[in-house]
Amino acid sequence: MRISIAAVLLVVLIIPCLLHGTADAVRRPTSMPLFPAIFSFGDSYADTGNFVRLISSIPFGSPPYGETFFGHPTGRVCNGCLVVDFVAAAVGLPFVPPYLAEGQNFSTGANFAVIGATALDLAYYQRQNITTVPPFNTSLSVQLGWFEHLRPSLGNATARGLIQHGTRRIVVPWNVPMGCLPVILTLYASPDPSDYDHYGCLHEFNRLARYHNEQLRSQVQALRSRHPRVAIAFADYYQPVLEFLTPPALFGEITIQHNIQGFNGSTTLVVCCGAGAGGGRYNYSVAAGCGRPGAATACADPSAAVNWDGIHVTEAAYGDIAEAWLRGPSAEPPIFER
């Protein structure tokens, strides 16, 4: 069985204004924004509500998605906020609105990300007879086309800052360790213990993710050479997620400062919102996924869980990752670095 776990394609384009200073915390916005706008492109790790406006009758638009922060589903594939939400709050901006939502104010940015979006156009997958991607084209080129369509309405100051003046900052995230996702661990379970690492993740899938990240780094470094005035940052999902799987006794030795409550070290590979009694070792089932009728409710304390629905992490994990992107060490250079 094939499953499409797209590379985390989030690209956040931030246009700095001539302000100085730093934010004190991810959840504490500054009185004046450090950046005037954020434009986000990507897939389900960044979508703040576009996919649910393309297809309304999907699990992502049903409870318990969104329950922790918003109190209702928003189209985010999470129990609350995503990295892009934490970044916006930290730099003093409102949450980045989805492009396909009607009546939105895009003067401080827009989110073009769509669940299931790919880097390549849909036609490529159709030629390869790959049918596990969504049947509509929301690839990166399509999202960039949406941005071009929106650009004339952004207003002179924003458009000039983006196209003609000021420093541009682009944040390009790496892929997550796919071999640690409960969906992969369930569908590709192996009877051979040597197929797993000491985290309990599948070696081969993590090797693929690392290869992708190495190729992405090479391409970004080439872009840096061609565009030295553009601040292009690597942003790491891979290592932070592995560190969340580290036994709690080792948290003091790792590089990421974890949230105050801490993750439950005995369930780091277990889905919070999953299949319940029928979910097996990882509480995951394709037939009874989060938000589907008959699926189990979310775990009692999502803030102690790493994985939300088998593919995506929880708000607590996203918050830690965002902090590491903003201040380091998981972004190169950190977003707050001038």
C-alpha positions as a printed NumPy array, in Angstrom:
array([[  0.   ,   0.   ,   0.   ],
       [  1.299,   3.416,  -0.915],
       [  0.792,   6.387,   1.312],
       [  1.596,   9.954,   0.442],
       [  3.49 ,  11.7  ,   3.225],
       [  4.495,  14.868,   1.432],
       [  7.663,  16.648,   2.287],
       [  6.917,  19.431,   4.708],
       [  6.728,  22.18 ,   2.155],
       [  6.11 ,  25.159,   4.412],
       [  7.878,  28.265,   3.199],
       [  7.243,  31.381,   5.253],
       [  8.16 ,  34.626,   3.578],
       [  8.58 ,  37.438,   6.078],
       [  9.219,  41.003,   5.014],
       [ 11.017,  42.925,   7.769],
       [ 10.254,  46.527,   8.503],
       [ 12.707,  48.954,  10.088],
       [ 12.013,  48.039,  13.699],
       [ 14.369,  46.794,  16.39 ],
       [ 14.127,  44.552,  19.42 ],
       [ 12.968,  40.993,  20.105],
       [  9.878,  39.32 ,  21.514],
       [ 10.069,  37.921,  25.03 ],
       [  8.141,  34.728,  24.335],
       [  6.358,  32.88 ,  21.564],
       [  2.948,  33.48 ,  23.091],
       [  3.573,  37.121,  23.963],
       [  3.228,  39.404,  20.921],
       [  5.159,  42.642,  20.793],
       [  3.363,  45.993,  20.967],
       [  4.597,  46.753,  17.46 ],
       [  5.229,  44.003,  14.907],
       [  8.801,  43.055,  14.117],
       [  7.655,  42.244,  10.578],
       [  4.796,  43.821,   8.636],
       [  3.63 ,  40.647,   6.873],
       [  3.961,  36.862,   6.652],
       [  3.127,  34.828,   3.565],
       [  3.041,  31.075,   4.084],
       [  3.118,  28.299,   1.492],
       [  2.98 ,  24.585,   2.185],
       [  0.922,  21.573,   3.177],
       [ -0.94 ,  20.331,   6.254],
       [  1.81 ,  21.447,   8.618],
       [  0.98 ,  25.044,   7.628],
       [ -2.628,  25.091,   6.339],
       [ -4.774,  27.382,   8.505],
       [ -8.039,  26.71 ,   6.672],
       [ -7.72 ,  26.439,   2.892],
       [ -8.376,  22.727,   2.391],
       [-11.67 ,  22.765,   4.295],
       [-12.866,  25.416,   1.856],
       [-12.122,  23.106,  -1.062],
       [-13.75 ,  20.032,   0.511],
       [-16.016,  20.684,   3.465],
       [-17.02 ,  17.138,   4.448],
       [-13.665,  15.96 ,   5.788],
       [-12.518,  14.874,   9.256],
       [-10.189,  17.887,   9.589],
       [-13.249,  20.106,   9.811],
       [-14.76 ,  18.123,  12.674],
       [-14.112,  18.   ,  16.431],
       [-11.839,  17.436,  18.242],
       [ -9.614,  19.308,  15.776],
       [ -8.98 ,  22.797,  17.126],
       [-10.259,  22.013,  20.606],
       [ -7.278,  23.193,  22.666],
       [ -6.83 ,  26.797,  21.561],
       [ -9.769,  27.744,  19.347],
       [-12.452,  25.573,  20.915],
       [-13.67 ,  24.46 ,  17.482],
       [-12.234,  23.183,  14.167],
       [-10.543,  25.807,  12.004],
       [ -9.121,  23.652,   9.21 ],
       [ -5.778,  23.272,  10.998],
       [ -4.752,  19.625,  11.256],
       [ -3.978,  19.939,  14.94 ],
       [ -5.649,  20.373,  18.303],
       [ -4.717,  24.069,  18.243],
       [ -2.015,  26.34 ,  16.854],
       [  0.611,  25.542,  14.23 ],
       [  4.197,  26.809,  13.981],
       [  3.095,  29.638,  11.682],
       [  0.585,  30.768,  14.34 ],
       [  3.247,  30.86 ,  17.057],
       [  5.626,  32.748,  14.78 ],
       [  2.971,  35.333,  13.902],
       [  2.142,  35.884,  17.57 ],
       [  5.806,  36.166,  18.496],
       [  6.486,  38.906,  15.959],
       [  3.344,  40.828,  16.882],
       [  1.103,  39.929,  13.95 ],
       [ -2.392,  38.413,  13.841],
       [ -2.766,  34.797,  12.775],
       [ -2.13 ,  34.484,   9.043],
       [ -5.557,  34.091,   7.351],
       [ -6.193,  31.377,   4.756],
       [ -6.223,  32.731,   1.212],
       [ -9.419,  30.906,   0.235],
       [-11.439,  32.377,   3.115],
       [-13.816,  35.146,   2.131],
       [-13.729,  38.615,   3.632],
       [-10.211,  38.372,   5.059],
       [ -7.786,  41.226,   5.576],
       [ -4.506,  40.234,   3.915],
       [ -2.638,  43.441,   4.719],
       [ -0.431,  41.568,   7.216],
       [ -0.062,  38.419,   5.176],
       [ -1.841,  35.407,   3.735],
       [ -1.6  ,  31.647,   4.088],
       [ -1.632,  29.678,   0.813],
       [ -0.809,  26.265,   2.309],
       [ -3.186,  23.378,   1.602],
       [ -3.424,  19.973,   3.241],
       [ -1.872,  17.379,   0.95 ],
       [ -0.166,  19.948,  -1.264],
       [  2.93 ,  18.807,  -3.127],
       [  5.97 ,  20.523,  -4.579],
       [  5.285,  19.043,  -8.024],
       [  2.096,  19.638,  -9.977],
       [ -0.711,  17.07 ,  -9.956],
       [  0.029,  16.163, -13.584],
       [  3.343,  14.602, -12.558],
       [  1.647,  12.183, -10.162],
       [ -1.006,  11.328, -12.725],
       [  1.687,  10.454, -15.283],
       [  3.338,   8.216, -12.668],
       [ -0.034,   6.613, -11.842],
       [  0.25 ,   7.758,  -8.227],
       [ -3.27 ,   8.165,  -6.895],
       [ -2.639,   8.859,  -3.203],
       [ -2.42 ,  12.641,  -3.589],
       [ -5.583,  14.809,  -3.455],
       [ -7.387,  14.957,  -6.834],
       [ -6.982,  18.717,  -7.234],
       [ -3.901,  20.747,  -7.959],
       [ -2.717,  22.827,  -5.008],
       [  1.003,  22.438,  -5.648],
       [  3.611,  25.042,  -4.829],
       [  3.33 ,  26.578,  -8.301],
       [ -0.43 ,  26.958,  -7.823],
       [  0.074,  28.587,  -4.415],
       [  2.609,  30.988,  -5.903],
       [  0.026,  31.796,  -8.571],
       [ -2.484,  32.642,  -5.847],
       [  0.088,  34.968,  -4.342],
       [  0.619,  36.704,  -7.684],
       [ -3.145,  37.144,  -7.989],
       [ -3.335,  38.661,  -4.506],
       [ -0.293,  40.899,  -4.829],
       [ -1.964,  43.889,  -6.583],
       [ -4.423,  44.236,  -3.695],
       [ -1.822,  44.21 ,  -0.922],
       [ -1.358,  47.958,  -0.863],
       [  1.609,  49.991,  -1.906],
       [  3.634,  49.722,   1.311],
       [  3.401,  45.936,   1.579],
       [  3.959,  45.343,  -2.137],
       [  6.973,  47.654,  -2.238],
       [  8.464,  45.991,   0.833],
       [  8.002,  42.569,  -0.74 ],
       [  9.092,  43.251,  -4.275],
       [ 11.345,  46.281,  -4.306],
       [ 12.641,  47.382,  -0.909],
       [ 13.922,  46.056,   2.396],
       [ 15.421,  42.777,   3.472],
       [ 13.478,  39.639,   2.642],
       [ 13.5  ,  36.633,   4.941],
       [ 12.489,  33.145,   3.86 ],
       [ 12.144,  30.198,   6.233],
       [ 12.379,  26.773,   4.581],
       [ 11.591,  23.852,   6.901],
       [ 13.011,  20.363,   6.598],
       [ 11.006,  17.182,   6.683],
       [  9.913,  15.44 ,   9.873],
       [ 11.338,  11.995,  10.747],
       [  8.71 ,  10.049,   8.818],
       [  9.724,   6.755,  10.388],
       [  8.44 ,   8.08 ,  13.72 ],
       [  4.915,   8.841,  12.47 ],
       [  2.297,   6.433,  13.857],
       [  0.716,   6.108,  10.409],
       [  4.013,   4.779,   9.016],
       [  4.712,   2.656,  12.085],
       [  1.27 ,   1.077,  11.716],
       [  1.16 ,   0.516,   7.965],
       [  4.757,  -0.647,   7.636],
       [  5.229,  -2.501,  10.91 ],
       [  8.123,  -4.96 ,  10.765],
       [  8.658,  -8.196,  12.704],
       [ 12.408,  -7.534,  12.595],
       [ 13.593,  -5.46 ,  15.61 ],
       [ 16.658,  -4.342,  13.648],
       [ 14.377,  -2.277,  11.379],
       [ 13.77 ,   0.09 ,  14.321],
       [ 16.087,   2.608,  15.982],
       [ 16.38 ,   3.263,  19.709],
       [ 13.501,   5.753,  19.501],
       [ 11.213,   3.024,  18.14 ],
       [ 11.163,   4.593,  14.655],
       [ 11.656,   2.833,  11.32 ],
       [ 15.197,   3.316,   9.979],
       [ 14.418,   3.322,   6.259],
       [ 11.771,   6.029,   6.396],
       [ 13.953,   8.277,   8.514],
       [ 16.826,   7.695,   6.102],
       [ 14.554,   8.922,   3.289],
       [ 13.644,  12.017,   5.294],
       [ 17.305,  12.777,   5.982],
       [ 18.136,  12.372,   2.289],
       [ 15.36 ,  14.822,   1.408],
       [ 16.652,  17.299,   3.971],
       [ 20.214,  17.019,   2.661],
       [ 19.052,  17.711,  -0.897],
       [ 16.974,  20.635,   0.305],
       [ 19.942,  22.089,   2.186],
       [ 22.052,  21.878,  -0.966],
       [ 19.437,  23.724,  -3.004],
       [ 18.925,  26.406,  -0.365],
       [ 22.66 ,  26.993,  -0.099],
       [ 22.745,  27.502,  -3.866],
       [ 19.904,  30.028,  -3.56 ],
       [ 21.805,  31.856,  -0.824],
       [ 24.775,  32.213,  -3.158],
       [ 22.628,  33.61 ,  -5.959],
       [ 20.63 ,  35.941,  -3.696],
       [ 22.992,  37.159,  -0.954],
       [ 20.656,  39.991,   0.088],
       [ 17.84 ,  37.583,   0.904],
       [ 17.958,  35.985,   4.366],
       [ 17.119,  32.329,   3.74 ],
       [ 16.891,  30.154,   6.853],
       [ 16.822,  26.387,   7.242],
       [ 14.218,  25.392,   9.82 ],
       [ 14.431,  21.927,  11.334],
       [ 11.439,  19.727,  12.134],
       [ 13.514,  16.54 ,  12.113],
       [ 15.741,  16.884,  15.167],
       [ 13.149,  18.529,  17.444],
       [ 10.7  ,  15.673,  16.884],
       [ 13.418,  13.132,  17.697],
       [ 14.236,  15.045,  20.868],
       [ 10.59 ,  14.898,  21.925],
       [ 10.984,  11.106,  21.868],
       [ 13.95 ,  11.238,  24.242],
       [ 13.199,   9.787,  27.715],
       [ 12.165,  12.564,  30.118],
       [ 15.237,  11.952,  32.285],
       [ 17.376,  13.23 ,  29.429],
       [ 15.408,  16.407,  28.732],
       [ 17.963,  18.504,  30.624],
       [ 20.7  ,  17.424,  28.238],
       [ 18.987,  18.168,  24.949],
       [ 18.984,  21.402,  23.009],
       [ 15.28 ,  22.294,  23.046],
       [ 13.69 ,  23.789,  26.135],
       [ 10.536,  21.728,  26.5  ],
       [  7.153,  23.067,  27.593],
       [  6.637,  23.272,  31.349],
       [  4.312,  20.286,  31.66 ],
       [  6.526,  17.953,  29.629],
       [  5.615,  15.142,  27.276],
       [  4.64 ,  11.73 ,  28.576],
       [  7.746,   9.69 ,  27.79 ],
       [  5.833,   6.4  ,  27.706],
       [  3.436,   7.499,  24.946],
       [  5.5  ,   9.693,  22.63 ],
       [  4.754,   7.458,  19.617],
       [  1.075,   7.024,  20.535],
       [ -1.608,   9.066,  18.797],
       [ -3.58 ,  11.431,  21.019],
       [ -6.67 ,  11.558,  18.798],
       [ -6.896,   8.058,  17.388],
       [ -8.844,   4.862,  17.086],
       [ -9.236,   3.949,  20.743],
       [ -9.461,   0.252,  21.571],
       [ -8.993,  -0.746,  17.929],
       [ -5.924,   1.387,  17.376],
       [ -3.284,  -1.106,  18.396],
       [  0.122,  -0.191,  19.744],
       [  0.091,   3.342,  18.327],
       [ -3.644,   4.076,  18.71 ],
       [ -3.896,   4.587,  14.946],
       [ -6.201,   3.142,  12.311],
       [ -6.775,   4.388,   8.773],
       [-10.436,   3.391,   9.084],
       [-11.   ,   5.247,  12.368],
       [ -8.905,   8.368,  12.155],
       [ -9.29 ,  11.514,  14.217],
       [-12.47 ,  13.413,  13.428],
       [-14.207,  10.489,  11.729],
       [-17.525,   9.19 ,  13.047],
       [-16.873,   6.439,  15.554],
       [-13.282,   7.418,  16.226],
       [-12.168,   7.79 ,  19.794],
       [-12.072,  11.202,  21.417],
       [ -8.786,  12.971,  22.036],
       [ -6.553,  12.003,  24.917],
       [ -7.195,  13.682,  28.258],
       [ -4.089,  15.882,  28.118],
       [ -2.951,  16.754,  24.574],
       [ -0.213,  18.983,  26.025],
       [  1.553,  15.816,  27.223],
       [  1.34 ,  14.176,  23.771],
       [  3.714,  14.57 ,  20.834],
       [  1.536,  13.187,  18.053],
       [ -1.973,  14.425,  17.456],
       [ -3.581,  12.309,  14.713],
       [ -0.963,   9.898,  13.407],
       [  0.65 ,  12.288,  10.917],
       [  0.77 ,  15.677,  12.633],
       [  2.082,  16.771,  16.016],
       [  0.207,  18.528,  18.802],
       [  0.012,  22.236,  19.551],
       [  2.446,  21.698,  22.438],
       [  5.028,  20.205,  20.076],
       [  4.489,  22.942,  17.487],
       [  4.996,  25.552,  20.194],
       [  8.349,  24.084,  21.178],
       [  9.442,  23.854,  17.543],
       [  8.411,  27.462,  16.915],
       [ 10.449,  28.639,  19.896],
       [ 13.487,  26.776,  18.544],
       [ 13.001,  28.395,  15.126],
       [ 12.586,  31.863,  16.58 ],
       [ 15.591,  31.832,  18.91 ],
       [ 17.553,  28.75 ,  17.877],
       [ 18.935,  26.18 ,  17.778],
       [ 16.581,  24.653,  15.196],
       [ 16.728,  27.403,  12.562],
       [ 19.833,  28.505,  10.71 ],
       [ 19.799,  31.433,  11.249],
       [ 17.034,  31.87 ,  13.872],
       [ 14.112,  34.058,  12.819],
       [ 14.906,  36.647,  15.514],
       [ 18.517,  36.931,  14.404],
       [ 19.22 ,  40.158,  12.569]])
